[in-house]
Amino acid sequence: MKSSKYLPKIGTFDGAGFWKNAYAHQRGNLLRLVKVPDDQIKVLVDKAYHELPPPLRYEIETSGIKQKDLG
């Protein structure tokens, strides 16, 4: 196994911080970027970040999305 110094660093997105300060349409834009279907977006935008399914939170945080991508 390779030493950890050779593993690429995963950049993370502050999903919880963004979610707390975002309006519903901004949350929807984020969910669209991680390929959530529109019918699910309508349900998820009104939930607290910690209520989102863990795989979705992981996808948001490790997707490489930057704050500037969300306008």
Residue, then its C-alpha position, 0 to 999 in steps of 0.5 A: m500500500k502506498s504512503s498517504k503522501y501519495l494519495p490525492k487530497i480530496g477537496t471538500f465543500d462546506g455543505a452544512g455551512f452553505w445549506k444553512n445560509a442558502y435560499a431554497h433555489q440555491r439549495g436546488n442548484l446545488l442538488r442539481l449539480v450532484k444529479v439529484p432528480d427534480d422530484q427529489i429536489k422538491v422534497l429535499v430543499d426544505k430539510a435540514y442538512h443533517e436530515l439529508p441521506p448520508p450518501l448525498r451529503y458525502e457526494i455534496e462534500t466531495s464533488g469538487i463543487k466550489q462556492k463560485d459554481l453556485g453563483 
